C-alpha cells in the first residue's frame, strides 16, 4: 500500500515510517523540519520538505491512507504561545482533512496524546474517562479528536486516534533528538553522557511508593506497530480511540536508578519543587487496543527501553 506520513522526520513518525517500509509499503514523508530532522527520515521513503497545511499539493488518489504526526508538542510552549498550537495542530489538520476529501483518501491514523485527559481522577485511564486538558497542547489534540469524529460521521472517514502515554526507547538509528529536550529518559541519559551535571526530580512528596511521579512508559517500536494495526482495523465512518501504554507505571526514581544500572554511570539527582499540573500517577489501560487492534507491547521492560535509548544516545554523541 501507499501512505503519506506527515511529521515523518520526527521521533515517532520516523520510527513508524521505518516500520511501514519494512512491511513492504510505499511511504512519502511530508515534514517542514521545524522540529524534525532530515536524518529522521528512513531510507527508502520519498521525502517532501513542506507543511501539512499544503498537503493538497502532494496528496492524490494513489494514496491508501495518511498517518498524521505533524504537530507541535511542548506543553510549556503551548501555554506561553497558544496561538501557535491552534494554527498548526488544529489548522494544519483542517487543511489535511480537506486535502484527503478532495483526493478521495479515506483512512487516517492520528497521533493523539494522554494530555487530552488532563488531571486524571483515577488510573488506569480508559478511553471513556473525562477529557479535560490542562494546556493548549492537550486541547489542540482533543480538538482534532473531535474533528475526526465529525469527519467520520459526515464523510465516511475511517479514523483512529492513538493516545500515547510516555514514549521512550529507540529503534536502531531512530531515536529521540528533541531540541529542547523535555522527556525524562533522554534527560537522564544526558547526565550519564556528561552533558548535564544532574537531573531534576520535580517533587518527592507525591502519594506514591517513593514520593515521585509515576508514569507509563511505552517503547517507540511498540507504538509504531500499533499504528500499522490501526490502519487495518478502522472501518469507514468510524472514529476509534485507543490508549497506548504498558499498563503499569514506573516512578521518576525508578527510571533514574534503571539508567544508573544500564549505563554504569552515576546520575546525580536534585530534588526540585513540584511542577504545576503534574499528576501523581498517569497509567493507561490498553484494553481497547488489545481488543480492537490485537496489540500488546512486546518490549515492556523498562531496562530494555532504557538500553535501546542509551545505545542511540551513545551513537549520536559519537557522531554515528
C-alpha positions, 0 to 999 in steps of 0.5 A: 500500500501507499501512505503519506506520513506527515511529521515523518522526520520526527521521533515517532513518525520516523520510527513508524515510517521505518516500520511501514517500509519494512512491511513492504509499503510505499511511504512519502514523508511530508515534514517542514523540519521545524522540529524534525530532522532530515536524518529522521527520515528512513531510507527508502521513503520519498521525502517532501520538505513542506507543511501539512497545511499544503498537503493538497499539493502532494496528496492524490488518489494513489494514496491508501491512507495518511498517518498524521504526526505533524504537530507541535508538542511542548506543553510549556510552549503551548501555554506561553504561545497558544496561538501557535498550537491552534494554527498548526495542530488544529489548522494544519489538520483542517487543511489535511482533512480537506486535502484527503476529501478532495483526493478521495483518501479515506483512512487516517491514523492520528497521533493523539496524546494522554494530555487530552485527559488532563488531571486524571481522577483515577488510573488506569485511564480508559478511553471513556474517562473525562477529557479535560486538558490542562494546556493548549497542547492537550486541547489542540489534540482533543480538538482534532479528536473531535474533528475526526469524529465529525469527519467520520460521521459526515464523510465516511472517514475511517479514523483512529486516534492513538493516545500515547502515554510516555514514549521512550526507547529507540529503534536502531538509528531512530531515536529521540533528538528533541531540541529542547529536550523535555522527556525524562529518559533522554534527560537522564541519559544526558547526565550519564553522557556528561552533558548535564551535571544532574537531573531534576526530580520535580517533587518527592512528596507525591502519594506514591511508593517513593514520593515521585511521579509515576508514569507509563512508559511505552517503547517507540517500536511498540507504538509504531506497530500499533499504528500499522494495526490501526490502519487495518482495523478502522472501518469507514465512518468510524472514529476509534480511540485507543490508549497506548501504554504498558499498563503499569507505571514506573516512578521518576526514581525508578527510571533514574536508578534503571539508567544508573544500572544500564549505563554504569554511570552515576546520575546525580539527582536534585530534588526540585519543587513540584511542577504545576499540573503534574499528576501523581500517577498517569497509567493507561489501560490498553484494553481497547487496543488489545481488543480492537487492534490485537496489540500488546507491547512486546518490549515492556521492560523498562531496562530494555527501553532504557538500553535501546535509548542509551545505545542511540544516545551513545551513537549520536554523541559519537557522531554515528 
